[in-house]
Amino acid sequence: MSKIKIQINNKTYSGKQTDNQDHQAIGNLDLTIQTHEFVCLVGPSGCGKTTLLNIIAGLDKNYQGKITFPHTQHQPKIGYVFQNPRLLPWHTVRENIELACQPPVSEKTLDALLDTMQLTRVQNAYPEHLSLGMSRRVAIIRAFAIDPDILLMDEPFVSLDAPTARQVRELLLQLWQQRPHTVLFVTHDLREAIALADRIVFLSHPPMQVINNIEVPIHRDLRNNEQEIEKFRQTLLNRHPEIRQLL
């Protein structure tokens, strides 16, 4: 694949779905994602970030626009990590992952994924016995295991305490560097975006549009350095004061 092109001219919710007034969620949004690029979407709460992911995933087809995947002779494979891990409670960790994989993933590949995300010892446990951080790691493996053309992640670390969120972020980056995929990651946390992204896309209040694209110049080896993260965050806010109203 070379790049994914996203053009959404209009996405409007009818008044029947809201407060009897039509609500335009997205208008004239253009975004291009390069192969194996890790892009974070940052915007105000309720601006339409989840709506955008649902459109890309094909879960919402009621919009005007076009999503173009290269090599369109095959249906693009899309991995989706929701805010809620959505694990089936009557299946083990390993079974939850295997159920998502068609064709089946090899035992060796699954073992490697579980090892990278430090879940080998709980692979036969049921979701009720997992911490929230573990459940989110299972959801991440499940999405990676299908070898997607694009991986969508909708605030997957929300509600985790800071140390756990940092641990899962580090494991995610380790997995992504081992198995590069094109990632579109929604977050409300600018520090998290800086720690993860090759590029941060800032989105406006509704009707949502792209208002800025900013490359993250910090070397990957320094992404665990909180001082480096904060230094760049302050630089962004000073150079682009319009960003403050989006956080």
Number of C-alpha atoms within 10 A of each C-alpha: 12 11 15 17 16 19 16 22 15 17 25 15 16 13 11 9 10 10 9 10 11 13 16 15 20 26 19 15 19 15 14 12 19 14 17 20 17 23 25 27 24 24 29 20 12 12 20 22 23 17 16 19 21 16 20 19 19 11 10 13 12 12 14 14 18 14 16 15 19 14 10 9 7 8 9 15 13 17 24 24 23 19 17 15 20 14 20 15 12 11 15 19 27 21 17 22 26 19 14 15 16 9 9 13 16 12 10 8 11 19 14 14 22 20 14 16 20 16 20 16 9 16 18 13 15 19 22 13 12 14 10 17 18 20 20 25 24 28 24 26 24 27 23 25 22 20 17 17 20 26 24 24 23 20 19 25 24 15 12 14 10 10 9 15 18 16 12 21 19 17 17 18 18 14 20 16 12 11 13 16 19 21 25 22 24 24 23 17 15 21 14 17 24 22 25 22 25 20 19 23 20 21 23 20 18 16 18 25 22 19 14 13 15 13 12 19 11 16 10 14 7 12 18 14 11 12 11 15 21 15 10 17 15 11 12 17 12 12 9 11 11 15 20 12 10 17 14
